[in-house]
Amino acid sequence: MMHETVNLKITPSIQALIRGSEKATYMNSVCPQDAHVWKQKTAQKVLSPGDELLHGGHRNLVVKKGGSNQVDIYWRQSDIRWPQIIKGILIEDAMSRHFDIPGRQLIDPEVPVSMTEDGLLVTHTQYTEGENRYPYNSLEIDSAIGLMGKMHGALQCISFEGESHEGNNQWIHGDFGRANVLFRPGTAEAIAVIDYENAVIGPITQDLGRFISLLLVDTKLPNGLNPYELTEELQKLFLERINLPLELYPFDRSKGQILQQRHDAIVYAAGYLLNEDYGSLNDVKNLAIDWLKQQFQLTI
């Protein structure tokens, strides 16, 4: 399905707000290097009775306001990726507002971020229905991949002033998977995509690789435990979890590049695994890297 192009822009007032955010008085009271401390102090400052903390990343605090469908996202002013984050906020709003890809829609599309009296940067959005899943089962992978393909079709039509896309590059989500995909309660149907703050211009295979990397590192044994050695059983599980998205993704077959795109997605998956810290899942990550090297003769 073809969509009309949606042209987005960062207004001068928002650019000025970003440039001036480091002068916020709140910056002087919180160590910007310590995300945990920042979240604690910010929560103490902004939470009211009835508010609910939602899942958020290390650079933001997400609060559902009590008795309403409003969600406030508070941002760390120290983040050096502000231009990218602002674009991600605008993209998520556009996906929900102009395309049938539910996400956190801005309450005021002209104001992706504002500053509170306390010097906090905040984004006001509508609440997005849906629930997280972890780890994904095969039906959830199937539905999530379908939603990813639909999302990519819409993202092809997103453009900002003065930018150009070369080759097969387009806007992609940048962190598709886990809590950024929401499911209809009680079903395996993926219905929404949130948190586009890592959105970049790149190939769709990068998103697919990110998704695969998370599927691999989240692999559980049939008994529900984390694997600790590269057994035949684990290799079979890895293969199932990597084959599903590669087979289900709606590649454009007219371009005749499906095998290359599948290979590229695997390489991106390996890159994510190599470069990210998965905490308690690092042992699984290392097993997945070893398996990818053996299975696909990767020199990484």
N, C-alpha and C positions, 0 to 999 in steps of 0.2 A: 504494500500500500504506500503510495507516494503522499508526502506531506508538503505543505507550503513552507518555505524557509521562514524561520523566526529569527529576526535580528535583535540582538541584545546589546546593551551598553552599560558601562559603569559611569554614572553621572559625575560631574565635577564635584558636587557636594559630598558624595561618597568617597571620592578620591582624597578630598581634603580631610575627611574624617579619619581615613586610614592613616594618612601621613601624620596626623596629629595625635593618634591614639597612644603613642609612646609617652606623651606628656600627661596622660590621665593620672589623677591623684591616686587612684587605686593601685597603680603600679608600684608606688613607694611603700605599700604596706604588705605586699606579697612577694615572696621569692619567685620570679618567673621561671626559674629552672626546675622547680619542684611542682610537678603537676598535681600530686596528691595533696600537698598543702594548699595549692591554689584552689582545688575543688572543694576542700573542706571549708576554707574561709569564705569562698564565694557562696556555698550552700548556706552557711550561717547567715550571710548577709541578705540573701534573696528569698529564701524559703518562707512561705506563710502556711498557717494551718490549712490542711486539705490539699496542699501541693504534693505532687508525686515526682520523684526522680526517675527519669527514663534512661535507657542505655545511651551512653555517649562515648566519644573517643577521649584520648588523653588531652586534647586541646580544647575541649568544651564541656559545659555542664548543661544538661537538657532537663527542663522542668515543665511538667504538665500542670497548668494552673488549676487549682481546685474549683470544682463546679463549673468548668467551662471546657471548650475544645481548643483552647489556646495552648501552644507550646512555645516556651521561651528558651532560646539557645544562647547561653553566655559563652563568650570566646575569650581565650587568653590573649591579651594585647601584645604579648611578646612574640607571637607567631610571625615568622618572617615570610610566610606564604600567603599573606593577605590578598594580593591580587587573584591568586588561584582560588582561594576560599570564597571570595566574593563572587567570582564567576560560577563556582559550584552552587552557591545559594541561588543565583539567578537561573541557572540551568535547571535545578530541581523544581523551582517554581514554574518555569516554562513547560517542563515535561508534564506537570500536573494540570496546568492551566490551558495549554494548547494541544496536548496529546493525551491519549488515554493511558497514561503511565502514572498512577497515583503516587504522590510523594508529599513532602511537607510544603504546602502552598503558602506563600507569604500572605500575611493579612493585608499589607499594603505593598503591591508590586514595585512601587517607586522607592521603597525604603528597605533594602535588603539587610541593613544593619543600622543601628542607632546607638547613642551613648546615653547611659543613665546619669542621674545627678551624681552618683558615686563614681563615675568614670568607667563603668563597665560597658563593654561592647555587647549588644544583644540583638538577636534576630527573632522577630515575632512571626510565628507560623500557625497554621491550622494543624490540629492533631490528625495523624494518619492511622486509620484502623489497621489492625493486623498483629500477628504475634511472631516471635522469633522461633527458630528451630535449631537444634544442635544435638548431634550432628545430623546432616541431611540424609534421609533414606532415598531409595531409588526413585520413588514417585515424586518426592520433593525436588530432587535433582532435575527430573524431567520437566516439571513445571517451571522451575527457576530458569532453566536454559531457554525455554520458550519465551519467558518474560525478558531475558537478556536479549534475545534476537529482536523482539519487538522494541525494546529500549534502544538498541543500536539503530534500528530503522528510523526512529524519531530523532536520535542524536545527530544523524546525518544532516538534519535540517536546521540545526542550531548554529548560529554564527554570531561573532562579536565584531564590532567595527574594527577594520584595519587588519584582520587576521586572514591568513590563507592556509589551506590544507593541501599538502602535497601527496601524490600517489594515492594509496588506500587509507591514508590517515583521516580521522574525523574525531569529534569529541567522543570520549569514552568515559565510563564511570570512574575507573581507577581503583575501586575497592569493592567489587561486586561479590557478595557472599555473606555468610554468617548473618549478623544482626542487621545488615543493610538491606536484606530482602525480607519482606513481611509476608506472612501466610494467612489465609482466611482461617479463623479459629475452627479447630476440629477437622480440618481438611488438609490435603497436600497441595492446595492451590496457592501458588505464589501470586500475590495481588498488588504489591507495591515495592518501590525501590526508594530508599532514603539515603541521605548523607553523601552528596556528590562533592564533598569538599576536596577530594583527591582527583577530581575530573581533570583530564589532560587531553591534548590532541595526540592521537596515536592510533595504531591498528586495533581492530576488534579482537585480534588474537591475544593482545595484552590483557584485556578483560577476561577472556576465556582462560588464559594462563593463571591469572590471579585466582579465579574461581577453582581451578583444578588444584592449585597449591593448597588451598584451604581444605578441599575435600580430602586430599592425601594426608595432611597433618592431623585432620580430625578423625581419621580412620580408627574404628574400635574393633576389637576382636568380638566374636559371637558372644562371649561371656561378659561383654561390656567393659573389659579392661583395656588399657593402652598396651599396644604391642611393645616388646622389648628386644626382639631379634627377628631377622629377616627370614622367616620360615616360608615354606611353600604356601601355607594358608594365608599369610600376610601378603605375599606377592600376588596371589589370586585376588584378594580384596583390593589391593592397589590397582590392579589391572581393570577390575570391574568399575572402580570409581573414576578412573581416567577415561575409560572407553565410553561410558554413558554420555558425558558432555560432548566429547568429540564426535560421537555418532548422532547426537540429537540436535546439535547447534544448526540452525538453518543457514548454512553457508550459501552464498550466491553461486550456484553451480554453473552459471553462464560464463563465469570468469575462468573456469578450469584450473583453479589453484587450490582445490580442497586439500590434497595431500600435503602441499607446502604449508597451508594455513594450519593444519593439524600439527605438523612438525613445529611450526613457529610457536603455537600455543604451549606445547610441551617444553620448549626452550624457555619461554617466559615463566612457566610454572617452576622450572628448576631455578631460574634466577631469583624468583621471590623466596623460595625455600632457602637458598644460599645466603641471602642478604638480610633476612628478617629473624628476629628473636621471638620464638614462640613460647618462651618461659618453660612451664612444666611439660610442654609437648616437644621440646627440642630433641628428645631421644627419637620420637616418631619422625620428626623432620629429617634427622640424619639417616634413618632407615629409608625414608622416601627418596632422599638424594641418592643413596647407594643403589636403590632399585632402579631409578631413572637412568643412571649411568649404565647399568647392566642391560636394561631392557631396550634402551634406544641408542646405545653407543654414544652417549653424550660425553664430550670432553670439557667438563666444567670443574 
